[in-house]
Amino acid sequence: MRQPHASDELPGELLMWILIVSELAVFAAGLAVFLSVRITDPEGFAQAQDMLDRRAAGINTVVLITSGFLAAMAYRMRQLGQRGKARLLLISAALLGVLFLWIKGAEFASKSAAGIVWDTHPFFNFYFLLTGFHAAHVAAGVVLLPLVAWRDTVENIEDATAFWHMVDLVWVLLFPVIYLLR
């Protein structure tokens, strides 16, 4: 008889967890370097940070957390056999991801229009790199969630929701560090 293994307790597929952990490690490294460089020029970083739109970032935080909640509810609905509701919730979560990208794109465009680019100050190098890399993950989720709505097995929804929660988690860490931390 086979002995239970710790990976038997993980929800979803092991490869999805390997992806999630590796992506979290990349973002953690980026944030660690950001904070390390910030120590060398706290005043310059604070001045650059004051040029960000905290209100838009706060709205994006609510949008992404709500989207994650909808994805989690989709998983629950599919477990209960309510495929139509699960699909609608996944599409709604993806649409909120599109809204997040639209707001982030508007923020990037306003920075560009003001002449602020990645090499304006080291702060903006990290800002564009970290939030842009995060936006790429949001875009991947926006593609993934409708695909999973179409191929809506419980397992597929579980994996997609785990990925989407990783995207939420990263933003919940990026938002205070980049926009609020002084």
Backbone as a printed PyTorch tensor [residue, N CA C, xyz], in Angstrom:
tensor([[[  0.8390,  -1.1790,   0.0000],
         [  0.0000,   0.0000,   0.0000],
         [  0.8860,   1.2460,   0.0000]],

        [[  0.4930,   2.2280,  -0.8010],
         [  1.2540,   3.4670,  -0.9590],
         [  1.0970,   4.3610,   0.2690]],

        [[  2.2270,   4.9030,   0.7330],
         [  2.2130,   5.8360,   1.8580],
         [  1.7850,   7.2150,   1.3610]],

        [[  0.9660,   7.9360,   2.1590],
         [  0.5960,   9.3010,   1.7610],
         [  1.8370,  10.1970,   1.6950]],

        [[  1.8220,  11.1220,   0.7820],
         [  2.9340,  12.0560,   0.5890],
         [  2.4130,  13.4790,   0.7660]],

        [[  3.3100,  14.3750,   1.1860],
         [  2.9140,  15.7710,   1.4280],
         [  2.2890,  16.3980,   0.1850]],

        [[  2.7580,  16.0350,  -1.0130],
         [  2.2060,  16.6270,  -2.2390],
         [  0.7820,  16.1660,  -2.5060]],

        [[  0.3420,  15.0990,  -1.8300],
         [ -1.0450,  14.6460,  -1.9860],
         [ -2.0200,  15.6760,  -1.4190]],

        [[ -1.5520,  16.5230,  -0.5140],
         [ -2.4070,  17.5110,   0.1350],
         [ -2.5140,  18.8100,  -0.6500]],

        [[ -1.6360,  19.0230,  -1.6200],
         [ -1.6670,  20.2520,  -2.4010],
         [ -2.9000,  20.2720,  -3.2900]],

        [[ -3.6220,  21.3890,  -3.3060],
         [ -4.7020,  21.4910,  -4.2890],
         [ -4.0880,  21.7190,  -5.6650]],

        [[ -4.6510,  21.1250,  -6.6740],
         [ -4.1570,  21.3470,  -8.0270],
         [ -2.9520,  20.5000,  -8.3660]],

        [[ -2.3910,  20.8220,  -9.5120],
         [ -1.2710,  20.0640, -10.0580],
         [  0.0640,  20.5470,  -9.5040]],

        [[  0.9820,  19.6230,  -9.3050],
         [  2.3090,  19.9420,  -8.7940],
         [  3.0340,  20.9290,  -9.7070]],

        [[  2.9230,  20.7600, -11.0220],
         [  3.6130,  21.6640, -11.9460],
         [  3.0970,  23.0990, -11.8210]],

        [[  1.8160,  23.2690, -11.5360],
         [  1.2940,  24.6190, -11.3270],
         [  1.9190,  25.2280, -10.0840]],

        [[  2.1080,  24.4280,  -9.0480],
         [  2.7310,  24.9230,  -7.8270],
         [  4.2010,  25.2540,  -8.0420]],

        [[  4.8770,  24.4950,  -8.8750],
         [  6.2700,  24.8110,  -9.2130],
         [  6.3270,  26.1520,  -9.9360]],

        [[  5.4120,  26.3690, -10.8730],
         [  5.3290,  27.6510, -11.5740],
         [  5.0520,  28.7870, -10.5950]],

        [[  4.0790,  28.5980,  -9.7240],
         [  3.6990,  29.6440,  -8.7740],
         [  4.8640,  29.9860,  -7.8450]],

        [[  5.5000,  28.9840,  -7.2890],
         [  6.6140,  29.2360,  -6.3680],
         [  7.7710,  29.9160,  -7.0950]],

        [[  8.0500,  29.4950,  -8.3260],
         [  9.1550,  30.1290,  -9.0620],
         [  8.8260,  31.5810,  -9.3960]],

        [[  7.5970,  31.8660,  -9.7510],
         [  7.1970,  33.2510, -10.0330],
         [  7.2350,  34.0980,  -8.7680]],

        [[  6.7950,  33.5510,  -7.6630],
         [  6.8720,  34.2860,  -6.3960],
         [  8.3210,  34.5860,  -6.0370]],

        [[  9.2220,  33.6490,  -6.3090],
         [ 10.6420,  33.8620,  -6.0270],
         [ 11.2040,  34.9920,  -6.8840]],

        [[ 10.8040,  35.0460,  -8.1400],
         [ 11.2740,  36.1260,  -9.0240],
         [ 10.7920,  37.4820,  -8.5090]],

        [[  9.5190,  37.5720,  -8.1650],
         [  8.9980,  38.8390,  -7.6420],
         [  9.6340,  39.1940,  -6.3000]],

        [[  9.8480,  38.2040,  -5.4430],
         [ 10.4890,  38.4660,  -4.1500],
         [ 11.9000,  39.0050,  -4.3610]],

        [[ 12.6360,  38.4450,  -5.3050],
         [ 13.9850,  38.9290,  -5.6000],
         [ 13.9330,  40.3690,  -6.1140]],

        [[ 12.9810,  40.6450,  -6.9980],
         [ 12.8320,  42.0030,  -7.5210],
         [ 12.5130,  43.0040,  -6.4230]],

        [[ 11.6220,  42.6330,  -5.5280],
         [ 11.2830,  43.5250,  -4.4130],
         [ 12.4600,  43.6980,  -3.4600]],

        [[ 13.2080,  42.6380,  -3.2280],
         [ 14.3740,  42.7290,  -2.3420],
         [ 15.4240,  43.6800,  -2.9280]],

        [[ 15.6590,  43.5810,  -4.2210],
         [ 16.6190,  44.4840,  -4.8580],
         [ 16.0880,  45.9140,  -4.8280]],

        [[ 14.7980,  46.0860,  -5.1140],
         [ 14.1780,  47.4220,  -5.0380],
         [ 14.4080,  48.0470,  -3.6650]],

        [[ 14.1140,  47.2910,  -2.6140],
         [ 14.2690,  47.8120,  -1.2530],
         [ 15.7370,  48.0830,  -0.9210]],

        [[ 16.6290,  47.2630,  -1.4320],
         [ 18.0630,  47.4700,  -1.1970],
         [ 18.5470,  48.7500,  -1.8690]],

        [[ 18.1370,  48.9730,  -3.0930],
         [ 18.5460,  50.1790,  -3.8130],
         [ 17.8870,  51.4110,  -3.1990]],

        [[ 16.6630,  51.2490,  -2.7530],
         [ 15.9330,  52.3580,  -2.1250],
         [ 16.6910,  52.9130,  -0.9180]],

        [[ 17.3750,  52.0590,  -0.1870],
         [ 18.1420,  52.4730,   0.9850],
         [ 19.2270,  53.4920,   0.5990]],

        [[ 19.7560,  53.3840,  -0.6180],
         [ 20.8310,  54.2760,  -1.0530],
         [ 20.3430,  55.6800,  -1.3990]],

        [[ 19.0320,  55.8480,  -1.6590],
         [ 18.4860,  57.1550,  -2.0440],
         [ 17.0340,  57.2810,  -1.5780]],

        [[ 16.7940,  57.2630,  -0.2740],
         [ 15.4090,  57.2950,   0.2030],
         [ 14.6480,  58.5600,  -0.2150]],

        [[ 15.3290,  59.6990,  -0.2380],
         [ 14.6460,  60.9360,  -0.6200],
         [ 14.2770,  60.9350,  -2.0960]],

        [[ 15.2080,  60.4890,  -2.9400],
         [ 14.9280,  60.4120,  -4.3780],
         [ 13.8040,  59.4330,  -4.6740]],

        [[ 13.8070,  58.3040,  -3.9670],
         [ 12.7410,  57.3160,  -4.1540],
         [ 11.4000,  57.8860,  -3.6930]],

        [[ 11.4100,  58.6280,  -2.5740],
         [ 10.1590,  59.2230,  -2.0690],
         [  9.6320,  60.2590,  -3.0490]],

        [[ 10.5100,  61.0780,  -3.6220],
         [ 10.0720,  62.0770,  -4.6030],
         [  9.5080,  61.4040,  -5.8490]],

        [[ 10.1720,  60.3760,  -6.3140],
         [  9.6820,  59.6440,  -7.4890],
         [  8.3500,  58.9680,  -7.1780]],

        [[  8.2570,  58.3970,  -6.0020],
         [  7.0230,  57.7250,  -5.5970],
         [  5.8480,  58.6910,  -5.5620]],

        [[  6.1070,  59.9430,  -5.1850],
         [  5.0420,  60.9460,  -5.1430],
         [  4.4610,  61.2450,  -6.5220]],

        [[  5.1320,  60.8270,  -7.5700],
         [  4.6430,  61.0350,  -8.9380],
         [  3.6840,  59.9280,  -9.3800]],

        [[  3.4910,  58.9200,  -8.5380],
         [  2.5870,  57.8220,  -8.8760],
         [  1.1520,  58.1760,  -8.5370]],

        [[  0.2340,  57.4930,  -9.1760],
         [ -1.1910,  57.6790,  -8.9230],
         [ -1.6460,  56.6070,  -7.9270]],

        [[ -1.5970,  56.9450,  -6.6510],
         [ -1.9790,  55.9840,  -5.6140],
         [ -3.4530,  55.6190,  -5.6880]],

        [[ -4.2760,  56.5780,  -6.1050],
         [ -5.7110,  56.3080,  -6.1970],
         [ -5.9800,  55.2200,  -7.2470]],

        [[ -5.3610,  55.3520,  -8.4090],
         [ -5.5310,  54.3390,  -9.4630],
         [ -5.0150,  52.9870,  -8.9920]],

        [[ -3.8770,  53.0010,  -8.3050],
         [ -3.3200,  51.7420,  -7.7980],
         [ -4.2300,  51.1300,  -6.7410]],

        [[ -4.8400,  51.9720,  -5.8960],
         [ -5.7860,  51.4740,  -4.8990],
         [ -7.0150,  50.8600,  -5.5570]],

        [[ -7.5210,  51.5310,  -6.5930],
         [ -8.6620,  50.9830,  -7.3410],
         [ -8.2630,  49.6500,  -7.9640]],

        [[ -7.0660,  49.5960,  -8.5340],
         [ -6.5980,  48.3410,  -9.1310],
         [ -6.4830,  47.2300,  -8.0970]],

        [[ -6.1440,  47.5880,  -6.8680],
         [ -6.0610,  46.5830,  -5.8020],
         [ -7.4420,  45.9830,  -5.5470]],

        [[ -8.4470,  46.8320,  -5.4400],
         [ -9.8190,  46.3590,  -5.2260],
         [-10.2850,  45.5250,  -6.4170]],

        [[ -9.9710,  45.9760,  -7.6220],
         [-10.3590,  45.2540,  -8.8410],
         [ -9.7550,  43.8520,  -8.8440]],

        [[ -8.4690,  43.7470,  -8.5430],
         [ -7.8030,  42.4460,  -8.6100],
         [ -8.2490,  41.5160,  -7.4890]],

        [[ -8.4490,  42.0450,  -6.2990],
         [ -8.9220,  41.2010,  -5.1950],
         [-10.3400,  40.7080,  -5.4890]],

        [[-11.1800,  41.5730,  -6.0370],
         [-12.5340,  41.1650,  -6.4080],
         [-12.4920,  40.0880,  -7.4820]],

        [[-11.6000,  40.2560,  -8.4380],
         [-11.4430,  39.2640,  -9.4900],
         [-11.0200,  37.9160,  -8.9150]],

        [[-10.1000,  37.9360,  -7.9580],
         [ -9.6720,  36.6950,  -7.3160],
         [-10.8190,  36.0300,  -6.5700]],

        [[-11.6480,  36.8440,  -5.9250],
         [-12.8220,  36.3060,  -5.2270],
         [-13.7600,  35.6290,  -6.2240]],

        [[-13.9790,  36.2750,  -7.3840],
         [-14.8660,  35.6820,  -8.3950],
         [-14.3010,  34.3600,  -8.9150]],

        [[-12.9850,  34.3020,  -9.0980],
         [-12.3630,  33.0470,  -9.5510],
         [-12.5450,  31.9560,  -8.5020]],

        [[-12.3700,  32.3080,  -7.2310],
         [-12.5680,  31.3250,  -6.1590],
         [-14.0200,  30.8530,  -6.1250]],

        [[-14.9470,  31.7650,  -6.3300],
         [-16.3650,  31.3870,  -6.3630],
         [-16.6640,  30.4910,  -7.5650]],

        [[-15.9740,  30.7340,  -8.6770],
         [-16.1520,  29.8830,  -9.8580],
         [-15.7420,  28.4500,  -9.5310]],

        [[-14.6420,  28.3170,  -8.8420],
         [-14.1820,  26.9870,  -8.4340],
         [-15.2470,  26.3080,  -7.5680]],

        [[-15.7660,  27.0520,  -6.6220],
         [-16.7960,  26.4960,  -5.7220],
         [-18.0550,  26.1070,  -6.4930]],

        [[-18.4900,  26.9780,  -7.4090],
         [-19.6900,  26.6790,  -8.2020],
         [-19.4840,  25.4280,  -9.0520]],

        [[-18.2950,  25.2780,  -9.6240],
         [-18.0300,  24.1010, -10.4480],
         [-18.0100,  22.8420,  -9.5840]],

        [[-17.4810,  22.9450,  -8.3610],
         [-17.5190,  21.8050,  -7.4400],
         [-18.9630,  21.3900,  -7.1670]],

        [[-19.8450,  22.3790,  -7.1050],
         [-21.2630,  22.1080,  -6.8340],
         [-22.0340,  21.7080,  -8.0880]],

        [[-21.3240,  21.6200,  -9.2160],
         [-21.9640,  21.2100, -10.4610],
         [-22.6810,  22.3330, -11.1950]],

        [[-22.4600,  23.5620, -10.8130],
         [-23.1250,  24.7050, -11.4500],
         [-22.1910,  25.3160, -12.5010]],

        [[-22.1060,  24.6140, -13.6280],
         [-21.1550,  24.9800, -14.6800],
         [-21.4190,  26.3530, -15.2580]],

        [[-22.6600,  26.6830, -15.4790],
         [-22.9920,  27.9880, -16.0630],
         [-22.5330,  29.1390, -15.1690]],

        [[-22.7980,  29.0140, -13.8830],
         [-22.3570,  30.0520, -12.9390],
         [-20.8380,  30.1100, -12.8710]],

        [[-20.1950,  28.9460, -12.8710],
         [-18.7330,  28.9080, -12.8200],
         [-18.1450,  29.6240, -14.0390]],

        [[-18.6860,  29.3410, -15.2010],
         [-18.1860,  29.9850, -16.4250],
         [-18.3850,  31.5020, -16.3790]],

        [[-19.5550,  31.9210, -15.9470],
         [-19.8370,  33.3580, -15.8520],
         [-18.8730,  34.0340, -14.8700]],

        [[-18.6110,  33.3910, -13.7600],
         [-17.6900,  33.9530, -12.7710],
         [-16.2610,  34.0280, -13.3080]],

        [[-15.8370,  33.0090, -14.0510],
         [-14.4950,  33.0390, -14.6400],
         [-14.3690,  34.1570, -15.6730]],

        [[-15.3810,  34.3140, -16.5060],
         [-15.3600,  35.3930, -17.5080],
         [-15.3710,  36.7470, -16.8100]],

        [[-16.1540,  36.8720, -15.7480],
         [-16.1930,  38.1250, -14.9850],
         [-14.8350,  38.4190, -14.3570]],

        [[-14.1910,  37.4000, -13.8210],
         [-12.8520,  37.5730, -13.2430],
         [-11.8780,  38.0460, -14.3220]],

        [[-11.9610,  37.4560, -15.5100],
         [-11.0880,  37.8600, -16.6140],
         [-11.3630,  39.3000, -17.0390]],

        [[-12.6220,  39.6790, -17.0800],
         [-12.9710,  41.0590, -17.4580],
         [-12.4340,  42.0670, -16.4400]],

        [[-12.4560,  41.6960, -15.1700],
         [-11.8390,  42.5720, -14.1720],
         [-10.3290,  42.6390, -14.3750]],

        [[ -9.7380,  41.5480, -14.8290],
         [ -8.3210,  41.5720, -15.1880],
         [ -8.0550,  42.5410, -16.3310]],

        [[ -8.9630,  42.5770, -17.3050],
         [ -8.8460,  43.5400, -18.4040],
         [ -8.9460,  44.9680, -17.8580]],

        [[ -9.8700,  45.1950, -16.9340],
         [ -9.9960,  46.5180, -16.3190],
         [ -8.7010,  46.8910, -15.6050]],

        [[ -8.1180,  45.9620, -14.8690],
         [ -6.8390,  46.2040, -14.2070],
         [ -5.7970,  46.6490, -15.2300]],

        [[ -5.7040,  45.9310, -16.3430],
         [ -4.7130,  46.2610, -17.3680],
         [ -4.9920,  47.6230, -17.9940]],

        [[ -6.2460,  47.9590, -18.1800],
         [ -6.6110,  49.2590, -18.7470],
         [ -6.1610,  50.3840, -17.8060]],

        [[ -6.4370,  50.2230, -16.5150],
         [ -6.0220,  51.2370, -15.5360],
         [ -4.5000,  51.3230, -15.4810]],

        [[ -3.8290,  50.1860, -15.4640],
         [ -2.3620,  50.1800, -15.4330],
         [ -1.8090,  50.7980, -16.7120]],

        [[ -2.4000,  50.4930, -17.8470],
         [ -1.9700,  51.0930, -19.1190],
         [ -2.1390,  52.6020, -19.1150]],

        [[ -3.2570,  53.0840, -18.5600],
         [ -3.4810,  54.5310, -18.4590],
         [ -2.4240,  55.1660, -17.5570]],

        [[ -2.0640,  54.4620, -16.4870],
         [ -1.0300,  54.9700, -15.5810],
         [  0.3210,  55.0400, -16.2960]],

        [[  0.6760,  53.9960, -17.0260],
         [  1.9260,  53.9970, -17.7880],
         [  1.9150,  55.1210, -18.8210]],

        [[  0.7890,  55.2960, -19.5110],
         [  0.6900,  56.3350, -20.5380],
         [  0.8410,  57.7300, -19.9360]],

        [[  0.2600,  57.9420, -18.7600],
         [  0.3830,  59.2650, -18.1340],
         [  1.8230,  59.5300, -17.7160]],

        [[  2.5360,  58.5050, -17.2860],
         [  3.9490,  58.6700, -16.9350],
         [  4.7480,  59.0220, -18.1940]],

        [[  4.4900,  58.3200, -19.2630],
         [  5.1910,  58.5700, -20.5140],
         [  4.9050,  59.9850, -21.0250]],

        [[  3.6430,  60.4100, -20.9580],
         [  3.2690,  61.7560, -21.4020],
         [  3.9590,  62.8310, -20.5670]],

        [[  4.2590,  62.5270, -19.3110],
         [  4.9560,  63.4690, -18.4270],
         [  6.4710,  63.3780, -18.5890]],

        [[  6.9180,  62.5330, -19.5130],
         [  8.3490,  62.3870, -19.7420],
         [  9.0410,  61.4540, -18.7630]],

        [[  8.2560,  60.7020, -18.0160],
         [  8.8160,  59.7570, -17.0430],
         [  8.9140,  58.3920, -17.7000]],

        [[ 10.1450,  57.9260, -17.8340],
         [ 10.3900,  56.6210, -18.4460],
         [ 11.2470,  55.7930, -17.4930]],

        [[ 11.5900,  54.5950, -17.9130],
         [ 12.2760,  53.6620, -17.0220],
         [ 13.6070,  54.1820, -16.5040]],

        [[ 14.2990,  55.0490, -17.2880],
         [ 15.6110,  55.5180, -16.8230],
         [ 15.5810,  56.9370, -16.2540]],

        [[ 14.3940,  57.4630, -15.9510],
         [ 14.2730,  58.7870, -15.3270],
         [ 14.9420,  58.7990, -13.9550]],

        [[ 14.7350,  57.7410, -13.2160],
         [ 15.3000,  57.5860, -11.8660],
         [ 15.2810,  56.0850, -11.5750]],

        [[ 16.2160,  55.5720, -10.7640],
         [ 16.1980,  54.1300, -10.4610],
         [ 14.8390,  53.6390,  -9.9450]],

        [[ 14.1060,  54.4910,  -9.2250],
         [ 12.7730,  54.0960,  -8.7620],
         [ 11.9100,  53.6650,  -9.9450]],

        [[ 11.9290,  54.4480, -11.0260],
         [ 11.0670,  54.1420, -12.1650],
         [ 11.5390,  52.9200, -12.9280]],

        [[ 12.8260,  52.6430, -12.8670],
         [ 13.3110,  51.4050, -13.4600],
         [ 12.6050,  50.2230, -12.7980]],

        [[ 12.5940,  50.2120, -11.4650],
         [ 11.9200,  49.1330, -10.7350],
         [ 10.4110,  49.1900, -10.9060]],

        [[  9.8520,  50.3920, -10.8730],
         [  8.4050,  50.5600, -11.0190],
         [  7.9200,  49.9340, -12.3260]],

        [[  8.5560,  50.3290, -13.4380],
         [  8.1150,  49.8010, -14.7280],
         [  8.4120,  48.3050, -14.8520]],

        [[  9.5590,  47.8740, -14.3440],
         [  9.9250,  46.4590, -14.4330],
         [  8.9730,  45.5880, -13.6200]],

        [[  8.8050,  45.9090, -12.3440],
         [  7.9910,  45.0620, -11.4640],
         [  6.5050,  45.1190, -11.8140]],

        [[  5.9740,  46.3300, -12.0120],
         [  4.5390,  46.4080, -12.3190],
         [  4.2590,  45.9520, -13.7510]],

        [[  5.2270,  46.1520, -14.6500],
         [  5.0510,  45.6570, -16.0210],
         [  5.0880,  44.1360, -16.0790]],

        [[  6.0140,  43.5320, -15.3300],
         [  6.0930,  42.0710, -15.2730],
         [  4.8200,  41.5090, -14.6430]],

        [[  4.3180,  42.2050, -13.6280],
         [  3.0550,  41.7890, -13.0230],
         [  1.9200,  41.9010, -14.0380]],

        [[  1.8890,  42.9970, -14.7810],
         [  0.8440,  43.1810, -15.8000],
         [  0.8900,  42.0530, -16.8410]],

        [[  2.0930,  41.5880, -17.1670],
         [  2.2110,  40.4580, -18.1000],
         [  1.5590,  39.2110, -17.5110]],

        [[  1.6880,  39.0290, -16.2050],
         [  1.0230,  37.8980, -15.5460],
         [ -0.4960,  38.0800, -15.5220]],

        [[ -0.9420,  39.3080, -15.3380],
         [ -2.3860,  39.5740, -15.4070],
         [ -2.8830,  39.2380, -16.8110]],

        [[ -2.1370,  39.6710, -17.8290],
         [ -2.5320,  39.3790, -19.2120],
         [ -2.6020,  37.8720, -19.4520]],

        [[ -1.6450,  37.1250, -18.9060],
         [ -1.6780,  35.6630, -19.0370],
         [ -2.9330,  35.1050, -18.3760]],

        [[ -3.2800,  35.6290, -17.2020],
         [ -4.4950,  35.1860, -16.5190],
         [ -5.7460,  35.5340, -17.2850]],

        [[ -5.7400,  36.6970, -17.9340],
         [ -6.8980,  37.1250, -18.7280],
         [ -7.1230,  36.1680, -19.9030]],

        [[ -6.0610,  35.5780, -20.4050],
         [ -6.1780,  34.5530, -21.4570],
         [ -6.5630,  33.2090, -20.8380]],

        [[ -5.9400,  32.8740, -19.7170],
         [ -6.1440,  31.5770, -19.0750],
         [ -7.5740,  31.3850, -18.5670]],

        [[ -8.1250,  32.3860, -17.9100],
         [ -9.4530,  32.2190, -17.2920],
         [-10.5530,  31.8880, -18.3140]],

        [[-10.6420,  32.5880, -19.4510],
         [-11.6620,  32.1700, -20.4400],
         [-11.3980,  30.7910, -21.0390]],

        [[-10.1170,  30.4370, -21.2140],
         [ -9.8100,  29.0880, -21.7060],
         [-10.3200,  28.0400, -20.7320]],

        [[-10.1360,  28.3040, -19.4500],
         [-10.5940,  27.3740, -18.4220],
         [-12.1170,  27.3820, -18.3480]],

        [[-12.7400,  28.5280, -18.6050],
         [-14.2070,  28.5790, -18.6480],
         [-14.7240,  27.6680, -19.7620]],

        [[-13.9670,  27.5710, -20.8410],
         [-14.3510,  26.7180, -21.9610],
         [-14.0690,  25.2530, -21.6390]],

        [[-12.9310,  24.9570, -21.0090],
         [-12.5540,  23.5930, -20.6260],
         [-12.6670,  23.4840, -19.1120]],

        [[-13.8890,  23.5330, -18.6310],
         [-14.1790,  23.8120, -17.2190],
         [-14.2620,  22.5890, -16.3100]],

        [[-13.1790,  21.8290, -16.2710],
         [-13.1370,  20.7630, -15.2730],
         [-12.8020,  21.4020, -13.9190]],

        [[-13.1510,  20.7190, -12.8700],
         [-12.8270,  21.2120, -11.5270],
         [-11.3150,  21.4070, -11.4020]],

        [[-10.5520,  20.4640, -11.9360],
         [ -9.0990,  20.5330, -11.8410],
         [ -8.5410,  21.7390, -12.5850]],

        [[ -9.0470,  21.9950, -13.7950],
         [ -8.5860,  23.1520, -14.5680],
         [ -8.8870,  24.4550, -13.8290]],

        [[-10.0890,  24.5590, -13.2880],
         [-10.4670,  25.7730, -12.5650],
         [ -9.6170,  25.9190, -11.3080]],

        [[ -9.3330,  24.8170, -10.6370],
         [ -8.5010,  24.8740,  -9.4370],
         [ -7.1050,  25.4080,  -9.7730]],

        [[ -6.5100,  24.9030, -10.8430],
         [ -5.1780,  25.3620, -11.2330],
         [ -5.1910,  26.8260, -11.6710]],

        [[ -6.1610,  27.1990, -12.4760],
         [ -6.2370,  28.5920, -12.9390],
         [ -6.4740,  29.5430, -11.7800]],

        [[ -7.2970,  29.1310, -10.8350],
         [ -7.5690,  29.9650,  -9.6610],
         [ -6.3170,  30.0970,  -8.7960]],

        [[ -5.5570,  29.0400,  -8.6680],
         [ -4.3030,  29.1160,  -7.9110],
         [ -3.3500,  30.1150,  -8.5740]],

        [[ -3.2460,  30.0480,  -9.9010],
         [ -2.4070,  31.0120, -10.6230],
         [ -2.9190,  32.4380, -10.4040]],

        [[ -4.2270,  32.6200, -10.5120],
         [ -4.8190,  33.9480, -10.3680],
         [ -4.6080,  34.4970,  -8.9570]],

        [[ -4.6550,  33.6240,  -7.9680],
         [ -4.3860,  34.0730,  -6.5930],
         [ -2.9140,  34.4560,  -6.4160]],

        [[ -2.0140,  33.7950,  -7.1340],
         [ -0.6140,  34.2050,  -7.1030],
         [ -0.4940,  35.6230,  -7.6590]],

        [[ -1.2090,  35.9020,  -8.7340],
         [ -1.2000,  37.2430,  -9.3190],
         [ -1.7490,  38.2560,  -8.3110]],

        [[ -2.8310,  37.8990,  -7.6250],
         [ -3.3750,  38.7610,  -6.5530],
         [ -2.3350,  39.0060,  -5.4720]],

        [[ -1.7270,  37.9370,  -4.9940],
         [ -0.7610,  38.0350,  -3.9090],
         [  0.4010,  38.9510,  -4.2840]],

        [[  0.9040,  38.7860,  -5.4780],
         [  2.0220,  39.6220,  -5.9140],
         [  1.6090,  41.0960,  -5.9060]],

        [[  0.4030,  41.3970,  -6.3980],
         [ -0.0370,  42.7930,  -6.4020],
         [ -0.2140,  43.3220,  -4.9750]],

        [[ -0.7430,  42.4950,  -4.0980],
         [ -0.9380,  42.9160,  -2.7040],
         [  0.4190,  43.2140,  -2.0460]],

        [[  1.4940,  42.6210,  -2.5300],
         [  2.8380,  42.9350,  -2.0430],
         [  3.4400,  44.1360,  -2.7830]],

        [[  3.2420,  44.2020,  -4.0970],
         [  3.7840,  45.3170,  -4.8780],
         [  3.1480,  46.6460,  -4.4870]],

        [[  1.8430,  46.6560,  -4.3370],
         [  1.1240,  47.9110,  -4.0820],
         [  1.6860,  48.6740,  -2.8840]],

        [[  1.7800,  48.0740,  -1.6980],
         [  2.2930,  48.8790,  -0.5840],
         [  3.7800,  49.2180,  -0.7110]],

        [[  4.5740,  48.2900,  -1.2380],
         [  6.0100,  48.5400,  -1.3260],
         [  6.3040,  49.6500,  -2.3380]],

        [[  5.6720,  49.6040,  -3.4900],
         [  5.9780,  50.5830,  -4.5380],
         [  5.2190,  51.8930,  -4.3420]],

        [[  3.9610,  51.8000,  -3.9420],
         [  3.1280,  53.0120,  -3.8880],
         [  3.0610,  53.6810,  -2.5170]],

        [[  3.2470,  52.9320,  -1.4360],
         [  2.9610,  53.4800,  -0.1100],
         [  4.1560,  53.5550,   0.8310]],

        [[  5.0410,  52.5880,   0.7750],
         [  6.1310,  52.4950,   1.7450],
         [  7.0630,  53.7010,   1.6460]],

        [[  7.3110,  54.3270,   2.7600],
         [  8.1860,  55.5180,   2.7750],
         [  9.4790,  55.2150,   3.4230]]])
